[in-house]
């Protein structure tokens, strides 16, 4: 993957991955492009090369400044460099958005899609206490992962679409984004069909069927009478079962999963946030690649909301797994919901927590400053007392 840049009159020309480009010249853009070329020559890994190329790409495009800023108030485009920055109430993000994220934004513009879900997802990730530019780049790459819906391919082909065009039109993003910037991911579990009760003597416990049942008088076959709605069912993680660190399902601490409930660990200390580690501590969710490894007969797949603020790690092992501190089970392929769980309600909950975190941080900073002032005054008073003796 090579990139080159040259000045030809009032234009910057060159190649990126073997394809030529031409864009209006200015000093700042030329300087930025040359720095990327120099950085590329010192790259030591393929991932570094890919990241540099994707960050270079927006610089080769004609400015989308007016068009982009007209579409959303949350983006600012540097006219000189072509770099994109998040913008809110006069405050700009410290670092430009990664090239892969900009590419997704430009694609949304070109296809006349709403930009706000993407922008809000970025803002939520920047709230994450683990935020770094490298983490954000990994996040952006994750959002861009796609899959081909083979059933849709076959439907399109039956309707006369060419095989190549059918595949292109059936290539979808694996991770959807809500209007509020939450990610719609997946979780695989197994239903718990038994429960513990007191035994007849009242001095111990025994395990019984969770649901009532009927018995066919001729065959002796037992037929369970299950609840109508999936919220009344109880599940456990398919991989760990009742093992691993217990987590909260609303106010119950254990290893159960229920639809319509928030699930969370009470401390970040219980989440392994190393992107290079797999099958370690934390709550696990993921994309379509992730759940394929766990779905089999007898499992249940759930739709799960996560706030990017709660992401601890996005594993680089290709499994599609994300480790988080908290998630909300919205619905399940296993049955029908009794209630409707709007993503805005869960977003409001995480927003309130973030506001509280900011408030506590400000209070702590003010308290620390006040203590420092008091200590300084005490020291000055001590010095003055010493001088007077």
C-alpha positions in Angstrom: 0.0 0.0 0.0 1.8 3.1 -1.2 0.9 6.8 -1.1 2.6 9.6 -3.0 2.1 13.3 -3.1 3.5 16.1 -5.4 2.6 19.7 -6.1 1.7 20.5 -9.7 0.7 24.2 -9.9 -2.4 24.8 -7.8 -3.0 21.1 -7.3 -1.7 18.3 -5.2 -1.5 15.1 -7.2 -0.2 11.6 -6.5 -1.4 8.0 -6.0 -3.1 6.1 -3.2 -3.1 2.3 -3.4 -2.3 2.6 -7.2 -5.1 5.1 -8.0 -4.4 8.7 -8.9 -5.9 11.7 -7.2 -5.9 15.5 -7.7 -7.0 18.0 -5.1 -6.6 21.8 -4.7 -3.3 22.9 -3.1 -2.8 24.6 0.2 0.3 24.8 2.5 -1.3 23.0 5.5 -2.7 20.1 3.5 0.6 19.6 1.6 2.5 19.6 4.9 0.1 17.1 6.5 0.2 14.8 3.5 4.0 14.8 3.4 4.0 13.8 7.1 1.8 10.8 6.4 4.1 9.8 3.5 7.1 10.0 5.9 5.3 8.1 8.6 4.4 5.3 6.1 8.0 4.7 5.3 8.7 3.9 9.0 5.6 1.7 9.5 6.5 -1.8 10.8 3.1 -3.6 10.7 0.4 -4.1 8.1 -2.2 -2.6 10.5 -0.1 0.6 10.8 0.1 0.9 7.0 -3.7 0.4 6.7 -4.3 3.1 9.3 -2.0 5.6 7.7 -3.5 5.1 4.3 -7.1 5.5 5.6 -6.1 8.7 7.4 -4.5 10.0 4.2 -7.5 9.2 2.0 -9.8 12.1 3.1 -7.0 14.6 2.3 -7.2 13.5 -1.4 -10.9 14.4 -1.7 -12.4 17.7 -2.6 -13.7 19.5 0.5 -17.1 18.3 1.8 -16.9 21.2 4.4 -20.1 23.1 3.5 -22.1 20.0 2.6 -21.1 18.1 5.8 -21.6 21.0 8.2 -24.9 21.7 6.6 -26.0 18.1 7.3 -25.0 18.0 11.0 -24.0 20.6 13.6 -21.7 18.1 15.3 -19.0 18.0 12.7 -16.3 20.5 11.7 -14.1 20.0 8.6 -10.8 21.7 8.5 -10.8 23.4 5.1 -7.0 23.2 4.8 -6.3 19.6 5.7 -9.7 18.0 5.1 -9.6 16.5 8.6 -12.9 15.9 10.4 -13.4 17.0 14.1 -16.4 16.5 16.4 -17.9 19.8 17.4 -20.3 20.6 20.2 -21.2 24.0 21.7 -17.9 25.6 20.6 -15.7 22.7 21.8 -13.8 20.6 19.2 -12.4 17.1 19.7 -8.7 17.1 20.4 -7.9 14.6 17.6 -9.4 14.3 14.1 -11.7 11.4 13.4 -9.9 8.3 11.9 -9.9 8.0 8.2 -12.0 4.8 8.3 -14.7 6.7 10.2 -14.6 9.6 7.8 -15.0 7.2 4.9 -18.2 5.9 6.6 -19.4 9.5 7.0 -18.8 10.3 3.4 -20.6 7.1 2.3 -23.6 8.1 4.4 -23.6 11.5 2.8 -23.3 10.1 -0.7 -26.2 7.7 -0.1 -28.3 10.4 1.7 -28.4 8.5 5.0 -28.7 10.1 8.4 -25.3 11.1 9.9 -26.5 11.6 13.5 -26.4 8.0 14.6 -22.7 7.7 13.6 -21.8 11.1 15.2 -23.6 10.2 18.4 -21.9 6.8 18.6 -18.5 8.6 18.2 -19.5 11.1 21.0 -20.5 8.3 23.3 -17.2 6.4 22.7 -15.3 9.6 23.5 -17.0 9.6 26.9 -15.4 6.2 27.6 -12.8 6.6 30.3 -10.5 4.3 28.3 -10.6 6.5 25.2 -7.5 6.8 23.1 -7.1 7.5 19.4 -6.0 3.9 18.9 -9.1 2.6 20.7 -11.3 4.8 18.6 -9.7 3.6 15.5 -10.4 0.0 16.6 -14.0 1.0 17.3 -14.4 2.6 13.9 -13.0 -0.5 12.1 -15.4 -2.7 14.1 -18.4 -0.6 13.0 -17.4 -1.0 9.4 -17.4 -4.8 9.5 -19.9 -6.3 7.0 -21.5 -9.6 6.1 -23.3 -10.9 3.1 -27.0 -11.9 3.7 -27.1 -15.0 1.6 -30.9 -15.3 1.8 -31.2 -11.8 0.5 -28.8 -12.7 -2.3 -31.0 -15.5 -3.4 -34.1 -13.4 -3.3 -32.5 -10.7 -5.4 -31.2 -13.2 -7.9 -34.7 -14.7 -8.3 -36.0 -11.1 -9.0 -33.5 -10.8 -11.9 -30.6 -9.1 -10.2 -27.2 -10.2 -11.5 -25.1 -12.3 -9.0 -22.5 -9.6 -8.6 -25.0 -6.9 -8.0 -27.0 -9.2 -5.6 -23.9 -9.7 -3.4 -23.2 -6.0 -3.4 -26.8 -5.1 -2.4 -26.9 -7.8 0.2 -23.7 -6.7 1.9 -24.8 -5.2 5.2 -23.1 -3.8 8.3 -22.9 -6.3 11.1 -23.5 -3.8 13.9 -26.4 -1.4 13.6 -26.5 1.9 15.4 -29.6 3.4 17.0 -30.7 7.0 16.6 -29.1 7.8 20.0 -25.7 6.3 19.1 -26.1 3.0 20.9 -24.8 -0.2 19.3 -27.2 -3.1 18.6 -25.2 -6.2 19.3 -26.0 -9.9 20.1 -25.7 -12.3 23.0 -26.2 -16.1 23.0 -27.6 -17.9 26.0 -29.3 -21.1 27.1 -32.7 -21.2 28.9 -32.7 -22.3 32.5 -35.7 -24.8 32.7 -35.2 -25.8 36.3 -35.2 -24.1 39.7 -34.4 -24.8 43.3 -37.2 -25.0 46.0 -37.4 -26.2 49.6 -37.8 -29.9 49.9 -40.9 -31.4 51.6 -39.3 -31.5 55.0 -38.3 -27.9 54.8 -34.7 -28.7 55.8 -33.0 -28.6 52.4 -33.5 -27.8 48.8 -34.3 -29.7 45.7 -34.3 -29.0 42.0 -37.6 -29.1 40.1 -39.0 -28.1 36.7 -39.4 -24.3 36.5 -42.7 -24.5 34.6 -45.9 -26.3 35.3 -46.6 -29.3 33.0 -49.2 -31.6 31.7 -48.8 -35.4 31.3 -50.4 -37.3 28.4 -52.4 -40.1 30.1 -51.7 -42.7 27.4 -48.0 -42.0 26.6 -46.7 -40.5 29.8 -45.1 -37.7 27.7 -44.6 -34.5 29.8 -45.6 -31.2 28.1 -44.3 -28.0 29.7 -46.7 -25.0 29.9 -44.3 -22.2 29.2 -45.0 -18.5 29.7 -46.3 -16.6 26.7 -43.8 -13.8 26.8 -40.0 -14.0 26.7 -39.6 -11.6 29.7 -40.8 -14.4 31.9 -38.1 -16.8 30.8 -34.7 -17.1 32.5 -31.4 -17.7 30.7 -27.7 -18.1 31.5 -24.6 -17.4 29.3 -24.1 -20.2 26.9 -20.3 -20.3 27.3 -19.9 -19.8 31.1 -23.2 -21.0 32.5 -23.1 -20.4 36.2 -19.3 -20.0 36.2 -17.2 -16.9 36.1 -17.7 -13.5 37.9 -21.4 -12.9 39.0 -23.0 -9.9 37.4 -26.2 -7.9 38.2 -29.4 -8.5 36.3 -31.2 -5.4 37.6 -30.8 -6.0 41.3 -30.1 -9.7 41.3 -26.4 -10.7 41.5 -25.7 -14.0 39.9 -25.4 -15.5 36.4 -28.9 -15.0 34.9 -30.0 -13.1 31.8 -33.5 -11.7 31.2 -35.1 -9.8 28.5 -36.0 -6.2 29.3 -33.3 -5.9 32.0 -30.0 -4.2 32.3 -27.0 -6.4 33.1 -23.8 -5.0 34.6 -20.7 -5.4 36.6 -20.3 -3.0 39.5 -16.7 -2.2 38.8 -14.4 -1.7 35.8 -11.9 -3.8 37.8 -14.0 -6.8 36.7 -13.5 -6.1 33.0 -10.3 -7.0 31.2 -9.8 -4.0 28.9 -6.8 -5.4 27.0 -7.8 -5.7 23.3 -5.1 -8.3 22.8 -6.7 -10.7 25.3 -9.5 -13.1 24.6 -11.8 -15.3 26.8 -11.1 -13.1 29.9 -13.1 -11.2 32.5 -16.0 -9.0 31.5 -19.4 -9.2 30.0 -19.3 -10.5 26.4 -21.4 -9.4 23.5 -20.6 -9.2 19.8 -21.6 -9.0 16.1 -22.8 -11.7 13.7 -19.3 -13.2 13.5 -19.2 -13.6 17.3 -22.5 -15.3 17.7 -21.9 -17.9 15.0 -19.5 -19.6 17.3 -22.1 -20.1 20.0 -25.4 -20.6 18.2 -26.5 -24.2 18.1 -29.6 -26.3 18.9 -31.1 -25.3 22.2 -29.6 -21.8 22.4 -31.3 -18.4 22.4 -30.0 -15.3 20.7 -30.8 -11.9 22.1 -30.7 -8.4 20.7 -28.6 -6.3 23.0 -28.0 -2.5 23.4 -24.6 -1.3 24.5 -23.4 2.3 25.0 -20.0 2.8 23.5 -19.1 4.4 26.8 -19.3 1.0 28.4 -16.9 -0.8 26.0 -13.8 -2.2 27.7 -12.2 -4.1 24.8 -12.7 -5.0 21.2 -10.7 -8.1 20.7 -8.3 -8.3 17.8 -8.6 -12.1 17.4 -11.2 -11.8 14.6 -14.0 -13.3 16.8 -16.1 -10.2 16.7 -16.3 -10.1 20.5 -16.7 -7.0 22.6 -16.1 -6.9 26.4 -18.3 -4.5 28.3 -19.2 -3.4 31.7 -23.0 -3.2 31.0 -25.6 -4.1 28.4 -29.4 -4.1 28.0 -31.3 -7.1 26.5 -33.9 -5.6 24.2 -35.5 -8.7 22.7 -34.9 -12.2 21.7 -35.2 -14.5 18.7 -36.5 -17.0 21.2 -40.0 -15.6 21.7 -42.2 -12.5 21.7 -41.9 -9.5 24.0 -44.6 -8.3 26.4 -43.2 -4.8 26.5 -41.5 -2.4 24.1 -38.1 -1.2 25.1 -37.2 2.0 23.3 -33.5 2.6 22.8 -34.0 6.3 23.9 -34.9 5.1 27.4 -31.7 3.2 27.9 -29.7 6.0 26.3 -31.3 8.4 28.8 -30.1 6.1 31.6 -26.5 6.0 30.5 -26.6 9.8 29.8 -27.7 10.4 33.3 -24.8 8.2 34.6 -22.3 10.1 32.5 -23.6 13.5 33.8 -23.2 12.2 37.3 -19.7 11.0 36.5 -18.8 14.5 35.2 -20.4 16.2 38.2 -18.5 14.0 40.6 -15.2 14.6 38.7 -15.8 18.4 38.8 -16.6 18.2 42.6 -13.5 16.1 43.2 -11.4 18.5 41.2 -12.8 21.5 43.1 -12.2 19.7 46.4 -8.7 18.9 45.4 -8.1 22.6 44.4 -9.6 23.8 47.7 -7.4 21.5 49.7 -4.3 22.7 47.8 -5.2 26.3 48.5 -5.8 25.6 52.1 -2.5 23.7 52.3 -0.7 26.7 50.6 -2.3 29.2 53.0 -1.3 27.0 56.0 2.3 26.9 54.7 2.4 30.7 54.2 1.0 31.2 57.7 3.7 28.9 59.1 6.4 30.8 57.2 5.1 34.1 58.5 5.0 32.7 62.0 8.6 31.6 61.8 9.7 35.0 60.5 8.0 36.7 63.5 9.7 34.6 66.1 
